[in-house]
Amino acid sequence: MINKGQKRQIVLDTETTGLEPEKGHRIIEIGCVELLDRQLTGNSFHKYVNPQRKIEEDSVIITGITNEFLRDKPIFSDILTEFLDYISGAEIIAHNANFDVGFINHEMRLASKKAKTLDYYVTVFDTLALARKKFPGQRNTLDAICKRYKIDLSMRKLHGHGALLDAQLLAEAYLLMTGGQCNLFTNLEHAGNEIQSESDNAIQPHNFNKATTCVTYAKEDEINAHNALLEKIKKSSGKCLWKHEEK
């Protein structure tokens, strides 16, 4: 449930049969992850789509998605209502947003001649434009940005491009590019279990008295993870108030 005043953002990516909707190319996969007040919620949207046309060979190589795999998947008009319900009222975050928005608008027009464009339902933020402003003259593909911020790309190397995976990577990159605040627990249920298990070993309040001070020291892996996060914050904003700087 979204509380009043919470900012809802949807990080979105698509995979397509080719590069130009004007030449009849279609969406074959759409993936989204949700941010509430810059925290990943675990509420995602992911669909494979039957494009009703042949996928170009280059797209098959990049995505690993084939026409055979999509043969029994829904067409875009079948998922449109569910998709609009999921994104409505949010800010869409996409890398090279014109590409994704152009394809979605094309699919919406094919689904209905009376269809509105995407900007009727959402606002759009383009992380490519942001990256070009922050890193002028440099490569600003999603891969390049992830490497710049030391975001783990091992799943992408193993499985190739995928809309949901790329949306997850872009969410982390966006958070780092816009101030370094990033949710440490992407799996909220797992995080709750971790917190509970740690508290089981903690000294309970009734054990404290005026003559007792209890100090719990961080473990080595926790210190390393903390320092890595501070380095990311420093790299994204140029400074970090929590990190000691050499004079």
Secondary structure, DSSP 8 states (H G I E B T S, - for coil): ---TT--EEEEEEEEESSS-GGGT--EEEEEEEEEETTEEEEEEEEEE---SS---HHHHHHH---HHHHTTS--HHHHHHHHHHHHTTSEEEETTHHHHHHHHHHHHHHH-TT---GGGT-EEEEHHHHHHHHSTTS--SHHHHHHHTT---HHHHHH---HHHHHHHHHHHHHHHTTS---S-SSHHHHHHHHHHHHHTS--GGG--TT--------HHHHHHHHHHHHHHHHHHS--TTS----
